């Protein structure tokens, strides 16, 4: 059980990090979502894994740890708020720069000079 | 209180004085002198305690946990400095009244001068070293502002910047030194530190602490090799030069050495560092002073030299030398302040400070000339003047320093040599300015005597020179005795404050210096030629070059890290996180002592699907919609994982959030390209894959190690008290709304802020969506399919009922505000999807900001209600009611709080999604074929 669980978290982290490092906004948002799954599962598991031990008084003999559950519950909701914020940021960037690259100004269809945010030093001296 | 009042008064004056600026220079000068006079009057009754060698300590607690207190301490040493600061300060206030022109910003000048006075008093009166540090930095700042008072001059700005950089940098070193001392002793209070001298000197950190403290002192007191800021600070108005840069501020470093003398002095390191620095400064200052054509430049280097002399005396380590140092502090302050004021008068009346222009002023201003000549004679060390007495003591100490072998000759020779130079530059000051032919090309000709009252401060100081010179024991004896006893921490050796000690070796040295100096001055032309062979180094240019070099390096380093690419920042961020996390985890045991538990087939299959879909999401990431579908499967299986592992609340939350997230991402995809171009280089892919792989493996390893290690939870308390204390059987919900209610309040606030941020970002924005999907297919013609509409409408009341049920049962069974809020949000969202924005908006006429605000209001009120009953914030209570049909049920005040949570979640979710849905004002864009069909 523990190995499977560790593999799940490892996979989610790997996928999340890899997508977060991509150049376009949408994969980054997907990556953030995967990463937050991984983080939530990890935090949740700090109360150890247990089946049939729901922390409802009177429903079972042994209870699983309710504290990480309470923490993760709010984390899930806040994680959603963060994802939504990132999505909207991406849309706003698209609206402002007409491009969905994370760096904002980089355009593949523009000539070479326009790709730089700052003009090269020699040009500023004139 | 009274001591802190002494420090506070000038600061109050600094606020009040500018109010008098409109009333003229005399009014503001009088107003500015009031705080100084009051402070003197406050100090006066304390003298009787101090004369007996006592000290007065007053403490007001500030941050006692950190060892910082408003504690002030007055003893002989601090009194001596306080008197110098206040008395010379008063004379400066009077002098500046005539020095400044009416058109200048006198309000600013006096305010800053008083600020400086207060800060300087703070340094000498602070008993807490950290408090002293605060005042120390304040003097650096006020000095910076005063040097750049004429901020239209580039030289003034540069000089000010240099002074700030050097003294401020030294201040940082001093702070580190003080922190080390505090660590060694365990307190920052002066009484404790001074009593712990042996402990400090024996400690392993002593060399570092001493070096750092001395760095602070040397930079402040312009010791070699940090001396160069002082001559450049002479760009300040002359009253400032006289006050800050000769009489008081530059003595702060020396004060610090004297203050910490019992704690730090008496070791070999102290002797070598302090005495050799002092010796070098003494010689270099005296040598350069002779060659300065600028009147103030000469005085500045002479000041450097005299500061070196005092430092050398403190470094010698003998008690008599320390007494001589204190005596010379007083004497130097008196004669140098008067000389600066005289130089200011000359500058004022002739318009020049160049000694090649100002000659023969004796004929034009004999009164000023007499005063300046007496003061200059004191600087040279002429008998019957105060400078002679302390210089004599210095010569005697230089002789009695028992260094081994040939080194024994060094101090007396250095002392005599410095004496010769001092006589020579004093002679130059007198002869060049007041005699030596007639003035050449003066901007103001003929010069006159200054206004009567401008000379009064100089006269007072010159009288003091003579008074101390002739009756030393009578005039400064008691004060010096008190200061010496405070500095040495107890008994003071016998020292004779007589004018004449007989024909001894020190007198011979004085005589030699005198003859040698005059001889040197008479041969000055040869010396000047010799000196002119060396290229003069412009410290300012060097300093500017160093500063711009550092700035340039910093800039290129920043450019190296920050090239504007967020993708790169993300990579660096992950990389550093991986490195930081990996270092301590290296070599940990993967499987802990608790061992593994077996897995059943359904769980294993679920885990496999989850992992497979995660990889699939990444693999097909460029087809965004398909990738999104895979992501939703991952989310589904995450909620199943929660359900399987005894967390029903989490499972319900996750599945509802999943729905909202996928809807959100689909909406986003409507505006964003549906296809990700392949543009990253192969190297980048390999690098990112490696990084992500390491991160993933690391997380898997940490998880495995954690899950198999023994563990004890603090949750037993929550489980035990959930029912009796919180009135609910669902422990997770009771924790959220009761035990940790304050956390939850913070979290829903964050949620609200995020939603409002989204709203603000999209407000009044329009985004044109593409008219086809990524592959060029037009959008479906039927935007709102009838089946979906018909199905969704009856669903709404059902969904709302479910949500109400989930909300109400939350305290006892899985559910609660968060989950119910999400269900309600989804129910409404379906209406938006099925029937469109306009249709829904017309029927659900809610402003979601208000829902959001109402939610936070409920949650806060539910918390605050307990305050009315004298319980802490967010204390909950509950009771049982019996209704017909329903039976007995429980009502908890936490329900109101949970209602707040519910409303906030509904408001935040819908505000975010509906703002997004409204981005295209005209609804769905039409494709070309559609447009054709319409027309």
Interface residues (C-beta under 8 A of the other chain):
Chain A: X1 X2 X3 X4 X5 X6 X7 X8 X9 X10 X11 X12 X13 X14 X15 X16 X17 X18 X19 X20 X21 X22 X23 X24 X25 X26 X27 X28 X29 X30 X33 X34 X37 X38 X40 X41 X42 X44 X45 X46 X47 X48 X49 X50 X51 X52 X53 X54 X55 X56 X57 X58 X59 X63 X64 X65 X66 X67 X69 X70 X72 X73 X74 X76 X77 X78 X79 X80 X81 X82 X83 X84 X85 X87 X88 X89 X90 X91 X92 X94 X95 X100 X102 X103 X104 X105 X106 X108 X117 X118
Chain B: X564 X565 X566 X567 X570 X571 X574 X596 X597 X598 X599 X603 X604 X607 X610 X611 X614 X615 X617 X618 X621 X624 X627 X628 X631 X634 X635 X638 X641 X642 X644 X645 X646 X647 X648 X649 X650 X653 X654 X657 X660 X661 X664 X665 X668 X669 X671 X672 X673 X676 X677 X679 X680 X688 X689 X691 X692 X693 X695 X696 X697 X698 X699 X700 X701 X702 X703 X704 X706 X707 X708 X711 X713 X714 X715 X718 X719 X722 X723 X729 X730 X731 X732 X735 X736 X740 X743 X744 X747 X750 X751 X754 X755 X757 X758 X761 X762 X765 X766 X767 X812 X813 X814 X818 X822 X905 X908 X909 X912 X913 X915 X916 X919
